[in-house]
């Protein structure tokens, strides 16, 4: 069987509840992301990196607040127009689509998962490549 369990598409409609922004974890960023967010915040990439980025192994991640919320969460994403690809593509991540059981866990945690507009197989594959974003409206 070549197909994926989600070949028929999956529904998702972001409710902007911020649950995905208020959990412990990593938000991976690259130099392009840092540059774009720094420009948005009107600071240099070096200043941005010193203030908002940590090194995890050989990778870079946004820091978190002491309560584990994303540093840019304040009753909404304060860098929403330039948020990193990881944020733009949630919940269509490889680990979330690895099985129906993994997807069901996301559905139980995220009120927008499993509801709303259906993302096609092709759209999901694009999101899995870190391209595009989950902003479709009904």
Secondary structure, 3 states (H helix, E strand, C coil): CCCCCCCCCEEECCCCCCHHHCCCCCCEECHHHHHHHHHHHCCCHHHHHHHHEEEECCEEEECECCCCCECCECCCECCHHHCCHHHHCCCCCCHHHCCHHHHHHHHHHCCCEEEEEEECHHHHHHHHCCCCCCCCCC
